[in-house]
Amino acid sequence: GAVVSQHPSWVICKSGTSVKIECRSLDFQATTMFWYRQFPKQSLMLMATSNEGSKATYEQGVEKDKFLINHASLTLSTLTVTSAHPEDSSFYICSASRPGSGANVLTFGAGSRLTVL
Amino acid sequence: GQNIDQPTEMTATEGAIVQINCTYQTSGFNGLFWYQQHAGEAPTFLSYNVLDGLEEKGRFSSFLSRSKGYSYLLLKELQMKDSASYLCAVKDSNYQLIWGAGTKLIIKP
């Protein structure tokens, strides 16, 4: 149990366009999901915490108007990278806490590799 | 500030044992996690320690000393598929996860 599905797994877009990444909890309800970004050979950087039915909480330095997060249901959170630029190219990973894990173990989606030309 | 330190890279031989260390300085402590991440893939959960001592799970064991701000992940009977990055993460007083940069483990035949 506790499967998180992320789509698309990779995407290439032109500079200035917007890209939407979906994160779904397949077999459990996730009131909270987390969005991370990971640059090559670096650790995970938390971008924002997505809360179902309310506004996301963004980490310092993350532009909320550029990285739009919507968590409209208990099983779906979306991250939209607006007006993407080459420096936004990265590996974006979503996660949710595995219910009943006690330690709130995070289950991660497979990640989405974004390349902005 | 908050900090998690792990070696950047380690090399070990197939069939051998390797220990990956992690030291941390965080504002409070609410548990330490180890995750495995293969190149280009998402992390997968390996272990969780909140009390001092050793947690064993098959070929993998994780140790914690809260007084020393120290943990290690021990991998036994190494297999080629164990080649991956191993991430140490600590949950601080606000229950926020602080991630280490990861240790890239290279297994040689």
Backbone of each chain as ProteinMPNN parsed JSONL, in Angstrom:
{"seq_chain_A": "GAVVSQHPSWVICKSGTSVKIECRSLDFQATTMFWYRQFPKQSLMLMATSNEGSKATYEQGVEKDKFLINHASLTLSTLTVTSAHPEDSSFYICSASRPGSGANVLTFGAGSRLTVL", "coords_chain_A": {"N_chain_A": [[0.809, -1.196, 0.0], [0.183, 2.414, 0.06], [0.899, 4.03, -2.318], [2.276, 6.395, -4.485], [1.632, 8.222, -7.293], [3.134, 9.866, -10.013], [3.015, 12.244, -12.594], [3.849, 14.016, -15.605], [6.573, 11.681, -16.223], [8.762, 12.646, -17.466], [9.456, 15.721, -19.112], [9.77, 18.001, -21.772], [10.042, 21.344, -22.539], [9.415, 24.544, -24.099], [11.076, 27.628, -23.411], [9.326, 29.955, -21.443], [6.855, 28.804, -21.558], [4.233, 26.991, -19.771], [4.162, 24.315, -17.417], [2.518, 21.489, -16.165], [2.519, 19.348, -13.403], [1.398, 16.333, -12.081], [0.415, 14.799, -9.035], [-0.566, 11.942, -7.487], [-2.177, 10.194, -4.858], [-2.624, 6.867, -4.708], [-3.829, 4.78, -3.228], [-4.558, 5.75, -0.817], [-5.653, 8.461, 1.271], [-4.44, 11.708, 1.129], [-3.977, 14.362, 3.005], [-1.985, 16.122, 3.114], [0.644, 16.949, 1.0], [3.97, 16.94, -0.292], [6.208, 18.937, -2.12], [9.207, 18.574, -3.822], [12.396, 19.647, -5.073], [15.167, 18.683, -6.989], [18.396, 19.155, -7.85], [21.046, 18.077, -10.055], [23.201, 15.816, -8.434], [22.719, 16.908, -5.986], [20.996, 17.421, -2.835], [17.608, 16.737, -1.784], [15.368, 19.434, -2.02], [12.985, 21.034, -0.24], [10.182, 22.484, -1.621], [7.528, 23.295, -1.233], [4.665, 22.819, 0.868], [1.794, 21.126, 0.339], [-1.56, 21.587, 0.999], [-4.639, 20.054, 1.369], [-7.507, 21.636, 0.243], [-6.759, 24.139, 1.111], [-4.445, 26.938, 1.055], [-1.144, 26.455, -0.257], [1.911, 26.03, 1.559], [4.783, 27.763, 1.212], [8.314, 27.369, 0.92], [11.034, 29.407, 2.048], [12.247, 31.615, -0.363], [11.126, 30.382, -2.539], [9.145, 31.068, -5.253], [5.827, 31.733, -5.09], [4.078, 32.54, -7.048], [5.192, 31.625, -9.301], [5.508, 28.912, -9.065], [2.866, 27.228, -8.992], [0.613, 25.707, -6.841], [-1.894, 23.352, -6.445], [-4.255, 21.725, -4.526], [-6.726, 20.122, -4.756], [-8.211, 17.894, -4.088], [-8.376, 14.98, -1.926], [-6.661, 13.196, -2.999], [-5.123, 14.235, -4.989], [-2.615, 16.426, -6.013], [-1.32, 19.243, -7.676], [1.439, 20.679, -9.408], [2.313, 23.548, -10.999], [4.577, 24.852, -13.153], [5.118, 27.973, -14.037], [5.682, 30.072, -16.879], [8.22, 28.936, -17.671], [11.775, 28.7, -17.366], [15.147, 28.023, -18.521], [16.681, 27.668, -16.174], [14.917, 26.516, -14.488], [14.936, 23.912, -15.039], [14.981, 20.732, -13.769], [14.717, 18.02, -11.38], [11.677, 17.137, -10.245], [9.931, 16.157, -7.423], [7.23, 14.615, -5.81], [5.684, 13.925, -2.647], [4.052, 12.044, -0.046], [2.79, 11.486, 3.255], [2.904, 8.263, 4.548], [0.06, 6.697, 5.568], [-0.669, 5.647, 8.895], [1.864, 4.954, 9.477], [3.136, 5.788, 11.683], [5.71, 7.014, 12.093], [5.317, 8.845, 10.197], [6.328, 8.238, 7.635], [7.629, 9.115, 4.518], [6.282, 8.6, 1.332], [7.368, 8.539, -1.919], [6.655, 9.952, -5.136], [7.498, 8.92, -8.485], [8.91, 10.928, -9.608], [9.503, 13.81, -11.719], [11.141, 14.757, -14.525], [12.139, 17.78, -15.627], [12.915, 19.577, -18.476], [13.867, 22.581, -19.737], [13.975, 24.312, -22.65]], "CA_chain_A": [[0.0, 0.0, 0.0], [0.828, 3.722, 0.079], [1.529, 4.287, -3.614], [2.133, 7.75, -4.998], [1.871, 8.248, -8.735], [3.479, 11.211, -10.479], [2.96, 12.305, -14.058], [4.603, 13.058, -16.408], [7.868, 11.298, -15.669], [9.717, 13.606, -18.015], [8.827, 16.686, -20.021], [10.631, 19.012, -22.383], [9.196, 22.452, -22.981], [10.109, 25.753, -24.533], [11.142, 28.709, -22.443], [8.158, 30.831, -21.442], [5.616, 28.028, -21.456], [3.925, 26.467, -18.44], [4.139, 22.856, -17.328], [1.793, 20.997, -14.994], [2.917, 18.024, -12.912], [0.371, 15.802, -11.197], [0.82, 13.851, -8.006], [-1.765, 11.276, -6.976], [-2.062, 9.096, -3.907], [-3.492, 5.893, -5.361], [-4.558, 3.878, -2.339], [-4.791, 6.37, 0.483], [-5.968, 9.876, 1.186], [-3.317, 12.521, 1.592], [-4.356, 15.754, 3.24], [-0.776, 16.915, 2.924], [1.668, 16.435, 0.091], [5.165, 17.776, -0.301], [6.878, 19.052, -3.415], [10.649, 18.757, -3.709], [13.173, 19.833, -6.297], [16.493, 18.133, -6.796], [19.335, 19.411, -8.932], [22.008, 16.965, -10.151], [24.198, 15.583, -7.385], [22.364, 17.652, -4.782], [19.964, 16.789, -2.034], [16.233, 17.19, -1.98], [15.041, 20.746, -1.468], [11.543, 21.196, -0.116], [9.684, 23.707, -2.232], [6.27, 23.724, -0.632], [3.775, 21.83, 1.46], [0.483, 21.275, -0.268], [-2.609, 21.235, 1.94], [-5.923, 19.877, 0.71], [-8.543, 22.601, 0.558], [-6.247, 25.43, 1.559], [-3.269, 27.392, 0.311], [0.113, 25.768, 0.011], [2.917, 26.743, 2.34], [6.003, 27.774, 0.421], [9.579, 27.576, 1.628], [11.677, 30.689, 1.768], [12.964, 31.676, -1.627], [10.348, 29.752, -3.609], [8.137, 32.027, -5.705], [4.524, 31.086, -5.147], [3.396, 32.881, -8.299], [5.844, 30.889, -10.379], [5.246, 27.491, -8.815], [1.492, 27.192, -8.503], [0.236, 24.411, -6.284], [-3.319, 23.174, -6.198], [-4.529, 20.445, -3.858], [-8.186, 20.238, -4.754], [-8.86, 16.706, -3.527], [-7.531, 14.243, -0.981], [-5.772, 12.273, -3.705], [-4.45, 14.884, -6.104], [-1.98, 17.731, -5.896], [-0.635, 19.585, -8.916], [2.441, 21.74, -9.399], [2.445, 24.162, -12.312], [5.715, 25.745, -13.31], [4.662, 28.972, -14.996], [6.732, 30.805, -17.591], [9.436, 28.186, -17.334], [13.059, 29.122, -17.93], [16.13, 26.938, -18.427], [17.141, 27.437, -14.8], [13.902, 25.707, -13.786], [15.179, 22.509, -15.372], [15.321, 20.023, -12.534], [13.938, 16.819, -11.07], [10.646, 17.52, -9.286], [9.408, 14.946, -6.796], [6.2, 14.843, -4.8], [5.616, 12.869, -1.645], [2.978, 12.115, 0.938], [3.051, 10.634, 4.405], [2.246, 6.961, 4.511], [-0.842, 6.64, 6.72], [-0.481, 4.559, 9.838], [3.275, 4.59, 9.569], [3.638, 6.212, 12.98], [6.787, 7.981, 11.923], [4.988, 9.66, 9.025], [7.283, 7.923, 6.573], [7.25, 9.679, 3.238], [6.299, 7.81, 0.111], [7.634, 9.47, -3.005], [6.33, 9.657, -6.517], [8.68, 8.531, -9.263], [9.633, 12.122, -10.035], [9.293, 14.363, -13.056], [12.34, 15.479, -14.967], [11.756, 18.893, -16.493], [13.974, 20.233, -19.235], [13.35, 23.777, -20.401], [14.92, 24.684, -23.725]], "C_chain_A": [[0.848, 1.253, 0.0], [1.607, 3.968, -1.202], [1.231, 5.712, -4.044], [2.525, 7.746, -6.472], [2.126, 9.677, -9.179], [3.543, 11.189, -12.0], [3.102, 13.735, -14.536], [5.948, 12.726, -15.763], [8.985, 12.16, -16.263], [8.99, 14.505, -19.006], [9.875, 17.677, -20.499], [9.732, 20.125, -22.885], [10.062, 23.628, -23.408], [10.076, 26.801, -23.438], [9.911, 29.611, -22.581], [6.836, 30.1, -21.348], [5.426, 27.531, -20.029], [3.801, 24.952, -18.495], [3.432, 22.442, -16.048], [2.249, 19.58, -14.674], [1.866, 17.568, -11.909], [0.949, 14.777, -10.222], [-0.441, 13.251, -7.385], [-1.408, 10.221, -5.936], [-3.095, 8.052, -4.344], [-4.341, 5.078, -4.391], [-4.714, 4.437, -0.939], [-5.102, 7.841, 0.257], [-4.844, 10.683, 1.82], [-3.774, 13.959, 1.772], [-3.169, 16.681, 3.014], [0.161, 16.207, 1.965], [2.807, 17.429, 0.05], [5.775, 17.776, -1.704], [8.347, 19.394, -3.187], [11.238, 19.029, -5.089], [14.575, 19.328, -6.009], [17.332, 18.405, -8.033], [20.385, 18.296, -8.922], [23.036, 16.969, -9.023], [23.941, 16.433, -6.136], [21.227, 16.965, -4.052], [18.59, 17.336, -2.39], [16.037, 18.545, -1.318], [13.527, 20.873, -1.429], [11.134, 22.531, -0.702], [8.451, 24.212, -1.486], [5.538, 22.525, -0.058], [2.374, 22.121, 0.951], [-0.59, 20.756, 0.679], [-3.96, 21.18, 1.232], [-6.928, 20.917, 1.188], [-8.057, 23.938, 1.066], [-4.982, 25.772, 0.776], [-2.029, 26.6, 0.701], [1.029, 26.66, 0.839], [4.242, 26.631, 1.615], [7.228, 28.01, 1.308], [10.188, 28.913, 1.196], [12.451, 30.607, 0.459], [12.236, 31.04, -2.788], [9.211, 30.695, -3.984], [6.787, 31.343, -5.878], [3.768, 31.4, -6.431], [4.01, 32.15, -9.485], [5.554, 29.388, -10.265], [3.873, 27.385, -8.147], [1.135, 25.787, -8.041], [-1.248, 24.41, -5.988], [-3.547, 21.786, -5.616], [-6.037, 20.367, -3.651], [-8.895, 19.029, -4.169], [-7.881, 15.984, -2.627], [-6.561, 13.291, -1.673], [-4.983, 12.934, -4.826], [-3.897, 16.241, -5.722], [-1.267, 17.999, -7.218], [0.336, 20.731, -8.689], [2.546, 22.266, -10.82], [3.626, 25.119, -12.291], [5.334, 26.743, -14.409], [5.848, 29.714, -15.611], [8.108, 30.191, -17.3], [10.655, 28.748, -18.06], [14.072, 27.99, -17.755], [16.617, 26.66, -17.005], [16.132, 26.677, -13.955], [14.063, 24.222, -14.102], [15.686, 21.791, -14.135], [14.495, 18.745, -12.453], [12.966, 17.21, -9.962], [9.998, 16.251, -8.74], [8.334, 15.33, -5.778], [6.22, 13.68, -3.805], [4.426, 13.095, -0.73], [3.32, 11.176, 2.078], [2.249, 9.35, 4.299], [1.342, 6.852, 5.738], [-0.567, 5.444, 7.604], [0.965, 4.161, 10.019], [3.875, 4.986, 10.906], [4.692, 7.294, 12.863], [6.504, 8.938, 10.775], [6.042, 9.488, 7.945], [6.76, 8.47, 5.261], [7.336, 8.628, 2.139], [6.415, 8.786, -1.043], [7.028, 8.995, -4.319], [7.624, 9.372, -7.253], [9.476, 9.728, -9.757], [9.311, 12.53, -11.451], [10.524, 15.169, -13.434], [11.937, 16.526, -15.986], [12.993, 19.473, -17.161], [13.363, 21.392, -20.001], [14.402, 24.254, -21.407], [14.987, 26.191, -23.911]], "O_chain_A": [[2.076, 1.183, -0.053], [2.83, 4.101, -1.176], [0.092, 6.176, -3.978], [3.619, 7.314, -6.837], [1.415, 10.595, -8.77], [4.054, 10.247, -12.608], [2.516, 14.623, -13.918], [6.397, 13.428, -14.857], [10.022, 12.371, -15.633], [8.028, 14.09, -19.653], [10.738, 18.124, -19.744], [8.756, 19.863, -23.588], [11.257, 23.695, -23.121], [9.145, 26.844, -22.634], [9.512, 29.977, -23.686], [5.803, 30.716, -21.086], [6.324, 27.632, -19.193], [3.382, 24.387, -19.505], [3.711, 22.976, -14.975], [2.35, 18.728, -15.556], [1.49, 18.313, -11.003], [1.847, 14.004, -10.556], [-1.275, 13.966, -6.83], [-0.461, 9.454, -6.11], [-4.296, 8.324, -4.348], [-5.473, 4.722, -4.719], [-4.97, 3.697, 0.011], [-4.843, 8.389, -0.815], [-4.369, 10.368, 2.91], [-3.938, 14.69, 0.795], [-3.334, 17.873, 2.756], [0.435, 15.014, 2.105], [2.626, 18.615, 0.325], [5.842, 16.744, -2.373], [8.692, 20.341, -2.48], [10.656, 18.687, -6.119], [15.104, 19.523, -4.914], [17.015, 17.94, -9.127], [20.589, 17.645, -7.897], [23.648, 17.991, -8.713], [24.845, 16.646, -5.329], [20.583, 16.056, -4.576], [18.447, 18.265, -3.185], [16.486, 18.771, -0.194], [12.866, 20.824, -2.466], [11.667, 23.577, -0.332], [8.345, 25.392, -1.153], [5.764, 21.38, -0.45], [1.847, 23.221, 1.115], [-0.532, 19.605, 1.113], [-4.371, 22.139, 0.578], [-7.169, 21.06, 2.387], [-8.869, 24.793, 1.42], [-4.515, 24.992, -0.054], [-1.891, 26.14, 1.834], [0.923, 27.886, 0.812], [4.764, 25.532, 1.426], [7.178, 28.742, 2.296], [9.887, 29.451, 0.13], [13.202, 29.663, 0.212], [12.69, 31.15, -3.927], [8.408, 31.076, -3.133], [6.637, 30.466, -6.729], [2.916, 30.622, -6.858], [3.403, 32.071, -10.553], [5.38, 28.7, -11.27], [3.743, 27.444, -6.924], [1.332, 24.81, -8.763], [-1.785, 25.329, -5.37], [-3.076, 20.79, -6.166], [-6.547, 20.521, -2.542], [-10.062, 19.125, -3.79], [-6.701, 16.33, -2.57], [-5.737, 12.653, -1.018], [-4.247, 12.256, -5.542], [-4.604, 17.092, -5.184], [-0.681, 17.092, -7.809], [0.089, 21.631, -7.886], [2.837, 21.507, -11.744], [3.663, 26.07, -11.511], [5.243, 26.375, -15.581], [6.866, 29.948, -14.961], [9.01, 30.836, -16.765], [10.573, 29.203, -19.201], [13.87, 27.1, -16.93], [16.933, 25.516, -16.678], [16.44, 26.244, -12.845], [13.4, 23.377, -13.499], [16.684, 22.184, -13.532], [13.692, 18.438, -13.334], [13.387, 17.575, -8.864], [9.572, 15.382, -9.5], [8.515, 16.256, -4.987], [6.716, 12.594, -4.106], [3.873, 14.192, -0.654], [4.044, 10.197, 1.899], [1.056, 9.368, 3.994], [1.844, 6.913, 6.861], [-0.266, 4.355, 7.115], [1.261, 3.143, 10.644], [4.989, 4.578, 11.236], [4.574, 8.361, 13.465], [7.356, 9.753, 10.42], [6.576, 10.461, 7.413], [5.585, 8.305, 4.932], [8.308, 7.882, 2.028], [5.651, 9.747, -1.134], [6.908, 7.796, -4.573], [8.713, 9.559, -6.712], [10.586, 9.572, -10.266], [8.901, 11.714, -12.276], [10.896, 16.129, -12.759], [11.456, 16.202, -17.072], [13.979, 19.811, -16.506], [12.455, 21.208, -20.812], [15.544, 24.551, -21.057], [15.727, 26.675, -24.767]]}, "seq_chain_B": "GQNIDQPTEMTATEGAIVQINCTYQTSGFNGLFWYQQHAGEAPTFLSYNVLDGLEEKGRFSSFLSRSKGYSYLLLKELQMKDSASYLCAVKDSNYQLIWGAGTKLIIKP", "coords_chain_B": {"N_chain_B": [[22.445, 27.315, 12.488], [20.869, 24.6, 10.726], [22.127, 21.379, 10.047], [23.19, 18.621, 8.143], [25.505, 16.095, 7.831], [27.143, 14.007, 5.574], [29.303, 11.564, 4.058], [30.438, 12.28, 0.744], [30.879, 10.376, -1.234], [31.334, 6.842, -1.469], [33.123, 3.788, -1.829], [32.787, 0.314, -2.282], [33.194, -3.281, -2.083], [31.572, -5.92, -3.822], [29.697, -8.175, -1.88], [30.885, -7.468, 0.465], [30.935, -5.443, 3.534], [29.585, -2.275, 4.347], [29.685, 0.908, 5.95], [27.813, 3.751, 6.334], [28.074, 6.94, 7.43], [26.359, 9.488, 9.32], [26.083, 12.678, 10.543], [24.463, 15.091, 12.583], [23.201, 18.386, 13.198], [20.646, 19.863, 14.55], [17.687, 21.839, 15.219], [16.223, 20.588, 17.687], [14.904, 17.204, 17.786], [13.194, 14.701, 16.15], [13.314, 12.164, 15.141], [15.097, 10.08, 12.808], [15.77, 9.366, 9.457], [16.575, 7.026, 6.892], [17.007, 6.905, 3.436], [16.997, 5.316, 0.249], [18.24, 6.106, -2.939], [18.15, 5.489, -6.249], [19.886, 6.403, -9.233], [18.291, 8.954, -10.98], [15.828, 8.262, -10.049], [13.092, 8.264, -7.645], [13.433, 8.684, -4.065], [13.442, 5.862, -1.828], [12.105, 4.498, 1.13], [14.143, 3.339, 3.777], [14.858, 3.033, 6.564], [14.027, 3.917, 9.994], [14.855, 5.705, 12.861], [14.284, 6.575, 16.184], [14.813, 6.25, 18.797], [17.771, 5.607, 20.756], [20.162, 3.258, 19.565], [20.306, 0.139, 17.724], [18.686, -0.679, 14.74], [17.601, -3.399, 12.991], [17.146, -4.659, 9.74], [16.909, -7.047, 7.731], [19.47, -7.148, 5.363], [20.207, -4.63, 5.905], [21.027, -2.267, 8.428], [20.412, 0.224, 10.899], [21.793, 2.695, 12.983], [21.533, 4.734, 15.895], [22.657, 7.49, 17.828], [21.585, 9.748, 19.916], [22.719, 11.534, 21.734], [25.171, 12.02, 20.641], [24.523, 13.02, 18.23], [24.466, 11.426, 15.909], [24.392, 8.949, 13.384], [24.428, 5.799, 11.698], [24.29, 3.881, 8.69], [24.302, 0.561, 7.974], [25.331, -1.704, 5.623], [25.154, -4.986, 4.646], [26.641, -7.907, 3.051], [26.978, -6.94, 0.366], [25.412, -6.101, -2.709], [25.404, -5.697, -6.272], [23.22, -4.197, -7.017], [22.916, -2.522, -4.909], [24.218, -0.235, -5.389], [23.841, 3.102, -5.236], [22.484, 6.276, -4.156], [22.494, 7.258, -0.758], [20.404, 8.686, 1.479], [20.32, 10.683, 4.329], [18.064, 11.869, 6.715], [16.668, 14.176, 8.994], [14.121, 14.783, 11.34], [13.088, 17.802, 12.598], [12.445, 19.946, 15.486], [10.124, 21.159, 14.707], [8.978, 19.239, 13.256], [9.83, 19.199, 10.696], [11.44, 17.938, 7.837], [14.873, 17.638, 7.5], [17.266, 17.375, 5.083], [20.164, 15.46, 4.267], [22.93, 15.715, 1.943], [23.338, 13.367, 0.725], [24.946, 10.188, 0.163], [26.876, 8.813, -2.258], [27.062, 5.557, -3.178], [29.279, 3.292, -4.478], [29.503, 0.173, -5.868], [31.814, -2.323, -6.416], [32.719, -5.114, -8.463]], "CA_chain_B": [[21.704, 26.707, 11.403], [20.684, 23.161, 10.766], [23.1, 20.777, 9.159], [23.327, 17.165, 8.092], [26.753, 15.782, 7.136], [27.382, 12.634, 5.142], [30.361, 11.549, 3.029], [29.904, 12.482, -0.596], [30.962, 9.159, -2.037], [32.045, 5.708, -0.89], [33.272, 2.639, -2.727], [32.903, -0.95, -1.564], [33.254, -4.461, -2.952], [30.434, -6.84, -3.759], [29.82, -9.18, -0.839], [31.486, -6.896, 1.679], [30.09, -4.641, 4.42], [29.937, -0.857, 4.321], [28.979, 1.731, 6.935], [27.659, 5.127, 5.896], [27.842, 7.752, 8.618], [25.579, 10.722, 9.201], [26.043, 13.493, 11.758], [23.473, 16.15, 12.404], [22.977, 19.464, 14.165], [19.318, 20.394, 14.224], [16.928, 22.419, 16.323], [15.337, 19.527, 18.137], [15.025, 15.916, 17.09], [11.993, 13.871, 16.204], [13.481, 10.968, 14.341], [16.069, 10.102, 11.715], [15.38, 8.469, 8.374], [17.485, 6.708, 5.792], [16.352, 6.595, 2.18], [17.857, 4.922, -0.862], [17.807, 6.721, -4.192], [18.891, 5.135, -7.447], [20.047, 7.533, -10.146], [17.132, 9.29, -11.793], [14.586, 7.759, -9.464], [12.703, 8.869, -6.376], [13.919, 7.963, -2.878], [12.597, 4.86, -1.182], [12.353, 4.424, 2.566], [14.905, 2.2, 4.279], [14.79, 2.824, 8.007], [13.656, 5.036, 10.858], [15.315, 5.592, 14.242], [13.913, 7.687, 17.063], [15.484, 5.949, 20.065], [19.151, 5.161, 20.598], [20.354, 1.833, 19.37], [20.414, -0.443, 16.394], [17.491, -1.262, 14.125], [18.044, -4.287, 11.936], [16.126, -5.032, 8.772], [17.555, -7.812, 6.68], [20.886, -6.834, 5.151], [20.43, -3.237, 6.288], [20.834, -1.901, 9.831], [20.66, 1.643, 11.143], [22.133, 2.962, 14.378], [21.357, 6.128, 16.303], [23.069, 8.01, 19.127], [21.069, 11.108, 19.978], [23.637, 12.386, 22.487], [26.282, 12.362, 19.763], [24.028, 13.546, 16.953], [25.167, 10.536, 14.981], [23.728, 7.743, 12.922], [25.047, 5.134, 10.558], [23.569, 2.847, 7.952], [25.212, -0.554, 7.724], [24.858, -2.59, 4.563], [25.93, -6.228, 4.639], [26.524, -8.756, 1.86], [26.669, -5.972, -0.681], [25.085, -6.562, -4.051], [25.592, -4.634, -7.263], [22.026, -3.356, -7.031], [22.976, -1.563, -3.797], [24.821, 1.005, -5.891], [22.796, 4.129, -5.18], [22.748, 7.307, -3.148], [21.806, 6.999, 0.502], [20.071, 9.986, 2.048], [20.008, 10.769, 5.746], [17.171, 13.005, 6.946], [16.273, 14.321, 10.396], [12.926, 15.583, 11.58], [13.461, 18.705, 13.684], [11.433, 20.214, 16.509], [8.886, 21.539, 14.01], [8.624, 18.074, 12.444], [10.26, 19.444, 9.317], [12.537, 17.055, 7.458], [16.105, 18.256, 7.022], [17.913, 16.333, 4.289], [21.574, 15.482, 3.921], [23.187, 15.772, 0.495], [23.385, 12.004, 0.207], [26.221, 9.509, -0.054], [26.83, 7.94, -3.435], [27.769, 4.306, -2.907], [29.676, 2.573, -5.691], [29.848, -1.215, -5.57], [32.669, -2.908, -7.451], [32.692, -6.589, -8.398]], "C_chain_B": [[21.612, 25.21, 11.573], [21.563, 22.518, 9.703], [23.093, 19.266, 9.286], [24.586, 16.874, 7.275], [26.841, 14.3, 6.826], [28.551, 12.677, 4.167], [29.733, 11.636, 1.651], [29.845, 11.187, -1.377], [31.746, 8.092, -1.288], [32.088, 4.597, -1.92], [33.449, 1.383, -1.881], [32.849, -2.1, -2.569], [32.024, -5.329, -2.761], [30.695, -7.93, -2.721], [30.35, -8.655, 0.48], [30.431, -6.15, 2.509], [30.529, -3.176, 4.31], [29.084, -0.109, 5.331], [28.976, 3.179, 6.443], [27.251, 5.965, 7.107], [27.047, 9.015, 8.301], [25.643, 11.442, 10.55], [25.119, 14.671, 11.519], [23.519, 17.164, 13.545], [21.671, 20.125, 13.767], [18.68, 21.014, 15.461], [15.886, 21.393, 16.734], [15.494, 18.268, 17.3], [13.735, 15.13, 17.282], [12.104, 12.68, 15.269], [14.463, 11.158, 13.196], [15.711, 9.016, 10.716], [16.566, 8.213, 7.452], [16.646, 6.313, 4.576], [17.415, 6.182, 1.168], [17.33, 5.575, -2.132], [18.72, 6.277, -5.324], [18.866, 6.314, -8.402], [18.791, 7.737, -10.985], [15.812, 8.797, -11.254], [14.288, 8.467, -8.146], [13.27, 8.059, -5.208], [12.916, 6.925, -2.392], [13.055, 4.692, 0.259], [13.125, 3.168, 2.939], [14.675, 1.964, 5.764], [14.457, 4.115, 8.73], [14.164, 4.741, 12.259], [14.846, 6.811, 15.017], [14.518, 7.496, 18.451], [16.903, 5.463, 19.774], [19.202, 3.651, 20.385], [20.328, 1.438, 17.919], [19.08, -1.025, 15.957], [17.959, -2.114, 12.951], [16.878, -4.693, 11.045], [16.81, -5.733, 7.618], [19.026, -7.484, 6.564], [21.232, -5.434, 5.616], [20.167, -3.051, 7.784], [21.092, -0.408, 9.962], [20.82, 1.854, 12.641], [21.95, 4.437, 14.665], [21.94, 6.369, 17.684], [22.635, 9.467, 19.171], [22.032, 12.04, 20.707], [24.799, 12.843, 21.623], [25.812, 12.983, 18.448], [24.565, 12.75, 15.787], [24.313, 9.331, 14.641], [24.605, 7.07, 11.885], [24.098, 4.12, 9.958], [24.584, 1.777, 7.589], [24.596, -1.468, 6.677], [25.766, -3.811, 4.508], [25.724, -6.971, 3.328], [26.164, -7.928, 0.632], [26.425, -6.636, -2.033], [25.231, -5.382, -5.011], [24.396, -3.677, -7.264], [21.987, -2.356, -5.868], [23.666, -0.269, -4.201], [23.728, 2.05, -6.028], [23.283, 5.246, -4.273], [21.92, 7.002, -1.914], [21.656, 8.337, 1.236], [19.711, 9.847, 3.522], [19.128, 11.996, 5.941], [16.722, 12.999, 8.395], [15.036, 15.194, 10.494], [13.211, 16.463, 12.786], [12.294, 18.959, 14.63], [10.096, 20.631, 15.918], [8.378, 20.415, 13.115], [8.906, 18.307, 10.962], [11.45, 18.549, 9.03], [13.705, 17.862, 6.923], [16.909, 17.158, 6.334], [19.413, 16.543, 4.185], [21.722, 15.466, 2.407], [23.27, 14.39, -0.127], [24.799, 11.49, 0.038], [26.069, 8.585, -1.244], [27.695, 6.723, -3.157], [28.015, 3.577, -4.222], [30.122, 1.18, -5.274], [30.662, -1.772, -6.737], [32.665, -4.422, -7.324], [33.975, -7.14, -7.788]], "O_chain_B": [[22.22, 24.636, 12.476], [21.72, 23.047, 8.603], [23.004, 18.711, 10.382], [24.718, 17.355, 6.15], [26.64, 13.451, 7.694], [28.78, 13.698, 3.519], [28.635, 11.129, 1.42], [28.88, 10.927, -2.096], [32.696, 8.393, -0.565], [31.206, 4.48, -2.77], [34.173, 1.391, -0.886], [32.508, -1.915, -3.737], [31.504, -5.449, -1.651], [31.771, -8.527, -2.686], [30.267, -9.337, 1.502], [29.232, -6.21, 2.239], [31.721, -2.89, 4.193], [27.917, -0.438, 5.545], [30.032, 3.75, 6.17], [26.214, 5.724, 7.725], [27.063, 9.528, 7.182], [25.293, 10.866, 11.58], [25.006, 15.181, 10.404], [23.832, 16.834, 14.689], [21.6, 20.852, 12.776], [19.083, 20.746, 16.593], [14.789, 21.351, 16.176], [16.132, 18.274, 16.247], [13.258, 14.925, 18.398], [11.115, 12.241, 14.681], [14.633, 12.264, 12.684], [15.389, 7.888, 11.092], [17.433, 9.067, 7.264], [15.716, 5.512, 4.668], [18.561, 6.629, 1.218], [16.123, 5.596, -2.374], [19.898, 6.63, -5.367], [17.939, 7.124, -8.382], [18.295, 6.805, -11.619], [14.785, 8.901, -11.925], [15.134, 9.18, -7.606], [13.553, 6.87, -5.359], [11.704, 7.094, -2.528], [14.248, 4.741, 0.557], [12.807, 2.072, 2.479], [14.342, 0.856, 6.184], [14.574, 5.218, 8.196], [13.935, 3.654, 12.79], [14.994, 7.944, 14.559], [14.712, 8.462, 19.19], [17.193, 4.972, 18.683], [18.409, 2.888, 20.937], [20.327, 2.273, 17.015], [18.43, -1.762, 16.699], [18.624, -1.625, 12.038], [15.789, -5.021, 11.515], [17.237, -5.101, 6.652], [19.756, -7.536, 7.554], [22.406, -5.08, 5.715], [19.213, -3.602, 8.333], [21.896, 0.157, 9.222], [20.094, 1.281, 13.453], [22.177, 5.286, 13.803], [21.75, 5.568, 18.599], [23.251, 10.323, 18.535], [22.153, 13.21, 20.343], [25.352, 13.921, 21.837], [26.633, 13.423, 17.643], [25.054, 13.307, 14.804], [23.614, 8.774, 15.487], [25.442, 7.723, 11.262], [23.224, 3.577, 10.633], [25.607, 2.065, 6.968], [23.472, -1.945, 6.835], [26.98, -3.694, 4.346], [24.773, -6.712, 2.591], [25.171, -8.191, -0.046], [27.112, -7.575, -2.436], [25.185, -4.221, -4.603], [24.559, -2.478, -7.49], [21.143, -1.46, -5.837], [23.692, 0.689, -3.428], [22.807, 1.904, -6.832], [24.366, 5.163, -3.693], [20.783, 6.542, -2.015], [22.633, 9.01, 1.562], [18.901, 9.002, 3.904], [19.418, 13.056, 5.387], [16.431, 11.944, 8.96], [14.922, 16.214, 9.814], [13.535, 15.964, 13.864], [11.278, 18.265, 14.576], [9.054, 20.473, 16.555], [7.464, 20.611, 12.314], [8.294, 17.685, 10.094], [12.353, 18.41, 9.855], [13.549, 18.67, 6.008], [17.199, 16.126, 6.94], [19.88, 17.672, 4.033], [20.757, 15.232, 1.681], [23.272, 14.249, -1.35], [25.732, 12.258, -0.2], [25.232, 7.681, -1.239], [28.899, 6.837, -2.931], [27.086, 3.286, -4.975], [31.008, 1.025, -4.434], [30.246, -1.698, -7.894], [32.614, -4.958, -6.217], [34.123, -8.355, -7.657]]}, "name": "protein", "num_of_chains": 2, "seq": "GAVVSQHPSWVICKSGTSVKIECRSLDFQATTMFWYRQFPKQSLMLMATSNEGSKATYEQGVEKDKFLINHASLTLSTLTVTSAHPEDSSFYICSASRPGSGANVLTFGAGSRLTVLGQNIDQPTEMTATEGAIVQINCTYQTSGFNGLFWYQQHAGEAPTFLSYNVLDGLEEKGRFSSFLSRSKGYSYLLLKELQMKDSASYLCAVKDSNYQLIWGAGTKLIIKP"}
